[in-house]
Amino acid sequence: MPRYFFHVFNGDGFTPDEEGIDLEDQASAQRMALDSIRSMISEEARKGVLDLDGYIDIVDGGAQSLRKIPFPEAFVLRLPGPRSD
């Protein structure tokens, strides 16, 4: 199984993934990155912060960047619209 690394770039700077994880394929790595983004943002939201200015860089075992996933891509954002109350 290939090993994937998930480097995080956000308001805290750069956090390298030095261990990585073995996953079946790149689609599995993308799902894991989306889950990781959702987890990080949920922790921030509990503190009253919602900072979507960041991304995860999925890197393969040969240090080649495969895909950058921007934080907003992990969410469907619904904002309140005008109400007819």
N, CA, C and O atoms as CSV, one atom per row, in Angstrom:
chain,resi,resn,atom,element,x,y,z
A,1,MET,N,N,0.840,-1.184,0.000
A,1,MET,CA,C,0.000,0.000,0.000
A,1,MET,C,C,0.880,1.241,0.000
A,1,MET,O,O,1.899,1.287,0.690
A,2,PRO,N,N,0.487,2.243,-0.772
A,2,PRO,CA,C,1.279,3.481,-0.790
A,2,PRO,C,C,1.107,4.285,0.494
A,2,PRO,O,O,0.071,4.218,1.157
A,3,ARG,N,N,2.134,5.036,0.823
A,3,ARG,CA,C,2.114,5.908,2.008
A,3,ARG,C,C,1.847,7.334,1.546
A,3,ARG,O,O,2.421,7.811,0.567
A,4,TYR,N,N,0.955,8.004,2.281
A,4,TYR,CA,C,0.600,9.395,1.990
A,4,TYR,C,C,0.892,10.250,3.214
A,4,TYR,O,O,0.764,9.805,4.355
A,5,PHE,N,N,1.288,11.487,2.946
A,5,PHE,CA,C,1.580,12.468,3.989
A,5,PHE,C,C,0.631,13.644,3.803
A,5,PHE,O,O,0.288,14.007,2.678
A,6,PHE,N,N,0.209,14.236,4.921
A,6,PHE,CA,C,-0.781,15.306,4.897
A,6,PHE,C,C,-0.204,16.544,5.575
A,6,PHE,O,O,-0.342,16.715,6.787
A,7,HIS,N,N,0.437,17.399,4.800
A,7,HIS,CA,C,1.045,18.619,5.334
A,7,HIS,C,C,-0.020,19.712,5.423
A,7,HIS,O,O,-0.765,19.947,4.473
A,8,VAL,N,N,-0.079,20.371,6.571
A,8,VAL,CA,C,-1.108,21.375,6.827
A,8,VAL,C,C,-0.503,22.774,6.739
A,8,VAL,O,O,0.530,23.059,7.345
A,9,PHE,N,N,-1.153,23.621,5.986
A,9,PHE,CA,C,-0.804,25.042,5.872
A,9,PHE,C,C,-2.034,25.830,6.316
A,9,PHE,O,O,-3.097,25.730,5.703
A,10,ASN,N,N,-1.880,26.628,7.403
A,10,ASN,CA,C,-3.006,27.433,7.879
A,10,ASN,C,C,-2.505,28.648,8.643
A,10,ASN,O,O,-1.330,29.003,8.557
A,11,GLY,N,N,-3.397,29.281,9.387
A,11,GLY,CA,C,-3.033,30.479,10.139
A,11,GLY,C,C,-1.951,30.246,11.173
A,11,GLY,O,O,-1.301,31.197,11.608
A,12,ASP,N,N,-1.745,29.006,11.573
A,12,ASP,CA,C,-0.681,28.681,12.526
A,12,ASP,C,C,0.646,28.433,11.829
A,12,ASP,O,O,1.657,28.200,12.492
A,13,GLY,N,N,0.659,28.478,10.499
A,13,GLY,CA,C,1.882,28.242,9.743
A,13,GLY,C,C,1.849,26.903,9.031
A,13,GLY,O,O,0.813,26.486,8.512
A,14,PHE,N,N,2.989,26.236,9.012
A,14,PHE,CA,C,3.153,24.968,8.315
A,14,PHE,C,C,3.374,23.856,9.337
A,14,PHE,O,O,4.262,23.952,10.184
A,15,THR,N,N,2.566,22.805,9.253
A,15,THR,CA,C,2.729,21.639,10.116
A,15,THR,C,C,2.980,20.428,9.235
A,15,THR,O,O,2.058,19.929,8.589
A,16,PRO,N,N,4.218,19.951,9.202
A,16,PRO,CA,C,4.511,18.797,8.346
A,16,PRO,C,C,4.013,17.497,8.978
A,16,PRO,O,O,4.012,17.337,10.198
A,17,ASP,N,N,3.599,16.592,8.129
A,17,ASP,CA,C,3.247,15.240,8.562
A,17,ASP,C,C,4.488,14.392,8.346
A,17,ASP,O,O,4.831,14.066,7.209
A,18,GLU,N,N,5.149,14.040,9.410
A,18,GLU,CA,C,6.412,13.312,9.291
A,18,GLU,C,C,6.230,11.799,9.308
A,18,GLU,O,O,7.162,11.064,8.983
A,19,GLU,N,N,5.043,11.322,9.684
A,19,GLU,CA,C,4.808,9.886,9.755
A,19,GLU,C,C,4.088,9.348,8.533
A,19,GLU,O,O,4.470,8.311,7.991
A,20,GLY,N,N,3.050,10.043,8.097
A,20,GLY,CA,C,2.244,9.559,6.986
A,20,GLY,C,C,1.395,8.374,7.397
A,20,GLY,O,O,1.419,7.931,8.545
A,21,ILE,N,N,0.644,7.873,6.427
A,21,ILE,CA,C,-0.224,6.720,6.679
A,21,ILE,C,C,-0.370,5.938,5.384
A,21,ILE,O,O,-0.432,6.518,4.300
A,22,ASP,N,N,-0.424,4.623,5.503
A,22,ASP,CA,C,-0.625,3.762,4.344
A,22,ASP,C,C,-2.112,3.703,4.022
A,22,ASP,O,O,-2.936,3.387,4.879
A,23,LEU,N,N,-2.434,4.011,2.785
A,23,LEU,CA,C,-3.825,3.976,2.319
A,23,LEU,C,C,-3.881,3.277,0.968
A,23,LEU,O,O,-2.871,3.162,0.274
A,24,GLU,N,N,-5.067,2.815,0.607
A,24,GLU,CA,C,-5.216,2.047,-0.627
A,24,GLU,C,C,-4.900,2.846,-1.885
A,24,GLU,O,O,-4.241,2.351,-2.798
A,25,ASP,N,N,-5.377,4.089,-1.922
A,25,ASP,CA,C,-5.210,4.865,-3.158
A,25,ASP,C,C,-5.364,6.352,-2.869
A,25,ASP,O,O,-5.605,6.767,-1.736
A,26,GLN,N,N,-5.218,7.139,-3.926
A,26,GLN,CA,C,-5.282,8.591,-3.771
A,26,GLN,C,C,-6.684,9.048,-3.371
A,26,GLN,O,O,-6.822,10.034,-2.647
A,27,ALA,N,N,-7.710,8.361,-3.822
A,27,ALA,CA,C,-9.079,8.719,-3.424
A,27,ALA,C,C,-9.248,8.569,-1.911
A,27,ALA,O,O,-9.904,9.394,-1.273
A,28,SER,N,N,-8.662,7.524,-1.341
A,28,SER,CA,C,-8.713,7.332,0.115
A,28,SER,C,C,-7.959,8.453,0.823
A,28,SER,O,O,-8.386,8.924,1.877
A,29,ALA,N,N,-6.849,8.877,0.248
A,29,ALA,CA,C,-6.069,9.974,0.826
A,29,ALA,C,C,-6.866,11.273,0.793
A,29,ALA,O,O,-6.814,12.051,1.745
A,30,GLN,N,N,-7.595,11.516,-0.280
A,30,GLN,CA,C,-8.408,12.730,-0.370
A,30,GLN,C,C,-9.523,12.715,0.667
A,30,GLN,O,O,-9.808,13.739,1.288
A,31,ARG,N,N,-10.153,11.561,0.857
A,31,ARG,CA,C,-11.201,11.461,1.882
A,31,ARG,C,C,-10.619,11.715,3.271
A,31,ARG,O,O,-11.244,12.379,4.098
A,32,MET,N,N,-9.434,11.192,3.523
A,32,MET,CA,C,-8.800,11.405,4.832
A,32,MET,C,C,-8.463,12.885,5.028
A,32,MET,O,O,-8.633,13.413,6.127
A,33,ALA,N,N,-7.994,13.551,3.987
A,33,ALA,CA,C,-7.676,14.975,4.086
A,33,ALA,C,C,-8.933,15.784,4.399
A,33,ALA,O,O,-8.895,16.687,5.236
A,34,LEU,N,N,-10.040,15.470,3.738
A,34,LEU,CA,C,-11.294,16.180,3.998
A,34,LEU,C,C,-11.749,15.954,5.439
A,34,LEU,O,O,-12.176,16.895,6.108
A,35,ASP,N,N,-11.661,14.721,5.919
A,35,ASP,CA,C,-12.021,14.429,7.315
A,35,ASP,C,C,-11.120,15.185,8.285
A,35,ASP,O,O,-11.586,15.683,9.310
A,36,SER,N,N,-9.833,15.272,7.963
A,36,SER,CA,C,-8.885,15.988,8.830
A,36,SER,C,C,-9.209,17.467,8.888
A,36,SER,O,O,-9.166,18.077,9.957
A,37,ILE,N,N,-9.532,18.043,7.747
A,37,ILE,CA,C,-9.905,19.468,7.703
A,37,ILE,C,C,-11.137,19.696,8.569
A,37,ILE,O,O,-11.168,20.631,9.370
A,38,ARG,N,N,-12.144,18.854,8.415
A,38,ARG,CA,C,-13.383,19.012,9.189
A,38,ARG,C,C,-13.109,18.904,10.688
A,38,ARG,O,O,-13.694,19.638,11.485
A,39,SER,N,N,-12.236,18.005,11.058
A,39,SER,CA,C,-11.894,17.849,12.474
A,39,SER,C,C,-11.178,19.079,13.016
A,39,SER,O,O,-11.505,19.561,14.101
A,40,MET,N,N,-10.196,19.593,12.263
A,40,MET,CA,C,-9.457,20.782,12.712
A,40,MET,C,C,-10.388,21.978,12.855
A,40,MET,O,O,-10.328,22.705,13.847
A,41,ILE,N,N,-11.244,22.179,11.865
A,41,ILE,CA,C,-12.135,23.343,11.890
A,41,ILE,C,C,-13.163,23.207,13.004
A,41,ILE,O,O,-13.536,24.208,13.616
A,42,SER,N,N,-13.628,21.991,13.281
A,42,SER,CA,C,-14.607,21.833,14.361
A,42,SER,C,C,-13.992,22.196,15.713
A,42,SER,O,O,-14.667,22.769,16.569
A,43,GLU,N,N,-12.711,21.863,15.905
A,43,GLU,CA,C,-12.028,22.243,17.144
A,43,GLU,C,C,-11.934,23.770,17.255
A,43,GLU,O,O,-12.154,24.338,18.325
A,44,GLU,N,N,-11.609,24.415,16.147
A,44,GLU,CA,C,-11.523,25.885,16.161
A,44,GLU,C,C,-12.896,26.505,16.396
A,44,GLU,O,O,-13.016,27.498,17.114
A,45,ALA,N,N,-13.926,25.925,15.797
A,45,ALA,CA,C,-15.277,26.476,15.935
A,45,ALA,C,C,-15.721,26.452,17.388
A,45,ALA,O,O,-16.447,27.347,17.821
A,46,ARG,N,N,-15.300,25.442,18.156
A,46,ARG,CA,C,-15.634,25.376,19.576
A,46,ARG,C,C,-15.024,26.531,20.353
A,46,ARG,O,O,-15.503,26.894,21.428
A,47,LYS,N,N,-13.965,27.103,19.800
A,47,LYS,CA,C,-13.315,28.255,20.430
A,47,LYS,C,C,-13.841,29.571,19.856
A,47,LYS,O,O,-13.376,30.647,20.230
A,48,GLY,N,N,-14.816,29.478,18.945
A,48,GLY,CA,C,-15.410,30.667,18.363
A,48,GLY,C,C,-14.684,31.191,17.142
A,48,GLY,O,O,-14.900,32.332,16.733
A,49,VAL,N,N,-13.822,30.367,16.553
A,49,VAL,CA,C,-13.044,30.786,15.391
A,49,VAL,C,C,-13.424,29.913,14.205
A,49,VAL,O,O,-13.584,28.700,14.340
A,50,LEU,N,N,-13.568,30.538,13.044
A,50,LEU,CA,C,-13.832,29.802,11.818
A,50,LEU,C,C,-12.905,30.350,10.747
A,50,LEU,O,O,-13.271,31.260,10.003
A,51,ASP,N,N,-11.712,29.797,10.673
A,51,ASP,CA,C,-10.679,30.251,9.744
A,51,ASP,C,C,-10.503,29.206,8.644
A,51,ASP,O,O,-9.908,28.152,8.869
A,52,LEU,N,N,-11.018,29.502,7.467
A,52,LEU,CA,C,-10.943,28.571,6.343
A,52,LEU,C,C,-9.798,28.899,5.395
A,52,LEU,O,O,-9.745,28.391,4.275
A,53,ASP,N,N,-8.886,29.747,5.847
A,53,ASP,CA,C,-7.752,30.147,5.014
A,53,ASP,C,C,-6.596,29.184,5.241
A,53,ASP,O,O,-5.663,29.484,5.986
A,54,GLY,N,N,-6.664,28.032,4.598
A,54,GLY,CA,C,-5.615,27.039,4.720
A,54,GLY,C,C,-5.854,25.909,3.746
A,54,GLY,O,O,-6.843,25.903,3.013
A,55,TYR,N,N,-4.951,24.959,3.742
A,55,TYR,CA,C,-5.109,23.788,2.879
A,55,TYR,C,C,-4.243,22.649,3.395
A,55,TYR,O,O,-3.314,22.848,4.178
A,56,ILE,N,N,-4.576,21.458,2.934
A,56,ILE,CA,C,-3.745,20.282,3.184
A,56,ILE,C,C,-3.118,19.876,1.864
A,56,ILE,O,O,-3.797,19.760,0.843
A,57,ASP,N,N,-1.820,19.664,1.900
A,57,ASP,CA,C,-1.078,19.199,0.731
A,57,ASP,C,C,-0.868,17.693,0.894
A,57,ASP,O,O,-0.161,17.253,1.800
A,58,ILE,N,N,-1.482,16.915,0.014
A,58,ILE,CA,C,-1.307,15.458,0.043
A,58,ILE,C,C,-0.057,15.140,-0.761
A,58,ILE,O,O,0.060,15.497,-1.934
A,59,VAL,N,N,0.874,14.461,-0.101
A,59,VAL,CA,C,2.185,14.171,-0.696
A,59,VAL,C,C,2.406,12.660,-0.668
A,59,VAL,O,O,2.064,11.997,0.311
A,60,ASP,N,N,2.972,12.126,-1.734
A,60,ASP,CA,C,3.232,10.686,-1.764
A,60,ASP,C,C,4.574,10.363,-1.122
A,60,ASP,O,O,5.292,11.264,-0.689
A,61,GLY,N,N,4.910,9.085,-1.061
A,61,GLY,CA,C,6.141,8.639,-0.425
A,61,GLY,C,C,7.402,9.146,-1.089
A,61,GLY,O,O,8.473,9.130,-0.481
A,62,GLY,N,N,7.291,9.598,-2.336
A,62,GLY,CA,C,8.435,10.161,-3.044
A,62,GLY,C,C,8.524,11.666,-2.921
A,62,GLY,O,O,9.269,12.312,-3.657
A,63,ALA,N,N,7.764,12.230,-1.989
A,63,ALA,CA,C,7.736,13.676,-1.708
A,63,ALA,C,C,7.139,14.497,-2.843
A,63,ALA,O,O,7.413,15.692,-2.956
A,64,GLN,N,N,6.320,13.862,-3.689
A,64,GLN,CA,C,5.644,14.587,-4.772
A,64,GLN,C,C,4.253,15.011,-4.303
A,64,GLN,O,O,3.470,14.199,-3.810
A,65,SER,N,N,3.966,16.309,-4.471
A,65,SER,CA,C,2.646,16.823,-4.119
A,65,SER,C,C,1.624,16.278,-5.118
A,65,SER,O,O,1.779,16.426,-6.330
A,66,LEU,N,N,0.577,15.645,-4.582
A,66,LEU,CA,C,-0.448,15.051,-5.441
A,66,LEU,C,C,-1.663,15.951,-5.586
A,66,LEU,O,O,-2.261,16.036,-6.659
A,67,ARG,N,N,-2.023,16.621,-4.497
A,67,ARG,CA,C,-3.202,17.493,-4.539
A,67,ARG,C,C,-3.223,18.373,-3.313
A,67,ARG,O,O,-2.946,17.924,-2.201
A,68,LYS,N,N,-3.551,19.624,-3.526
A,68,LYS,CA,C,-3.763,20.559,-2.420
A,68,LYS,C,C,-5.269,20.716,-2.256
A,68,LYS,O,O,-5.980,21.045,-3.205
A,69,ILE,N,N,-5.738,20.478,-1.043
A,69,ILE,CA,C,-7.173,20.604,-0.780
A,69,ILE,C,C,-7.402,21.817,0.114
A,69,ILE,O,O,-7.061,21.788,1.297
A,70,PRO,N,N,-7.982,22.892,-0.446
A,70,PRO,CA,C,-8.283,24.078,0.355
A,70,PRO,C,C,-9.350,23.752,1.406
A,70,PRO,O,O,-10.265,22.972,1.142
A,71,PHE,N,N,-9.233,24.338,2.570
A,71,PHE,CA,C,-10.186,24.080,3.647
A,71,PHE,C,C,-11.646,24.244,3.208
A,71,PHE,O,O,-12.469,23.392,3.542
A,72,PRO,N,N,-12.000,25.317,2.463
A,72,PRO,CA,C,-13.418,25.475,2.104
A,72,PRO,C,C,-13.984,24.302,1.295
A,72,PRO,O,O,-15.197,24.093,1.281
A,73,GLU,N,N,-13.126,23.544,0.630
A,73,GLU,CA,C,-13.594,22.423,-0.167
A,73,GLU,C,C,-14.185,21.304,0.691
A,73,GLU,O,O,-14.874,20.425,0.173
A,74,ALA,N,N,-13.923,21.329,1.979
A,74,ALA,CA,C,-14.409,20.287,2.890
A,74,ALA,C,C,-15.821,20.569,3.407
A,74,ALA,O,O,-16.368,19.779,4.177
A,75,PHE,N,N,-16.413,21.689,2.988
A,75,PHE,CA,C,-17.697,22.093,3.550
A,75,PHE,C,C,-18.676,22.569,2.493
A,75,PHE,O,O,-18.299,23.035,1.417
A,76,VAL,N,N,-19.940,22.435,2.841
A,76,VAL,CA,C,-21.012,23.128,2.131
A,76,VAL,C,C,-21.410,24.246,3.071
A,76,VAL,O,O,-21.866,23.985,4.184
A,77,LEU,N,N,-21.246,25.474,2.648
A,77,LEU,CA,C,-21.510,26.632,3.506
A,77,LEU,C,C,-22.871,27.223,3.156
A,77,LEU,O,O,-23.109,27.662,2.031
A,78,ARG,N,N,-23.748,27.222,4.140
A,78,ARG,CA,C,-25.073,27.818,3.963
A,78,ARG,C,C,-25.169,29.024,4.882
A,78,ARG,O,O,-25.109,28.898,6.105
A,79,LEU,N,N,-25.318,30.181,4.282
A,79,LEU,CA,C,-25.444,31.413,5.058
A,79,LEU,C,C,-26.918,31.799,5.113
A,79,LEU,O,O,-27.678,31.492,4.195
A,80,PRO,N,N,-27.320,32.473,6.189
A,80,PRO,CA,C,-28.724,32.877,6.266
A,80,PRO,C,C,-29.058,33.887,5.172
A,80,PRO,O,O,-28.287,34.803,4.886
A,81,GLY,N,N,-30.194,33.697,4.588
A,81,GLY,CA,C,-30.675,34.634,3.579
A,81,GLY,C,C,-31.733,35.531,4.187
A,81,GLY,O,O,-32.026,35.457,5.380
A,82,PRO,N,N,-32.297,36.374,3.351
A,82,PRO,CA,C,-33.365,37.257,3.859
A,82,PRO,C,C,-34.565,36.431,4.318
A,82,PRO,O,O,-34.945,35.450,3.680
A,83,ARG,N,N,-35.133,36.837,5.403
A,83,ARG,CA,C,-36.311,36.148,5.934
A,83,ARG,C,C,-37.564,36.955,5.633
A,83,ARG,O,O,-37.546,38.184,5.553
A,84,SER,N,N,-38.617,36.237,5.477
A,84,SER,CA,C,-39.892,36.906,5.184
A,84,SER,C,C,-40.794,36.930,6.426
A,84,SER,O,O,-42.017,36.831,6.315
A,85,ASP,N,N,-40.175,37.062,7.613
A,85,ASP,CA,C,-40.944,37.066,8.868
A,85,ASP,C,C,-41.804,38.282,8.982
A,85,ASP,O,O,-42.515,38.445,9.974
